[in-house]
Amino acid sequence: MLMRRIRSVVVPVAALVAFVSVTSTLSAQAAGAGAGHGAGHGAGHGANHGAEESHEASGWKELDAFHGVMAAAWHPARNDSLAPARAMASKLVEQARAFARSTAPKACDSPAIKTAVARLVPESEAVAALVARKADDAAIKAALKTVHDTFHVAEDNCKPAKS
């Protein structure tokens, strides 16, 4: 009983903290700070990033904005904390749509990247649909992993020249 009460407070607070973190990061990026998407990203995407690596802004603002939301949802989900993913599902869809509508920098304008970015919209919508119907954590985590892996096809192949 006590644990249920604690969870009823802790889970919403964790989701709020994650949302505030993403919102602050996106605001900083929009203001031109663009130094990445938050502390702790170097803790990683497993095989996609080394422990010491931190994400730098790519020069494609929509990629960076999507990455900020996706990472804030995915990193806790990897550790079976799905509250942030549930809280940010609609923001993930919004950012996926903006990313898909955007124009890629020349260095990122390839068929593989275009295909991956286009797939992010229905994949993000699938996550949001699972959240809306209160699917179990395992289903949401699996769908979010698909979004994460698709995103990395785009990010890992997009290497715009740094100015």
ABEGO torsion letter per residue (X at the ends): XAAAAAAAAAAAAAAAAAAAAAAAAAAAAAAGAGAEAEBGAAAEAEAABBAABBBBBAGBAAAAAAAAAAAAAAAAAAAGBAAAAAAAAAAAAAAAAAAAABBBBAAABBAAAAAAAAAAAAAAAAAAAAAAAGBBAAAAAAAAAAAAAAAAAAAAABBBBBX
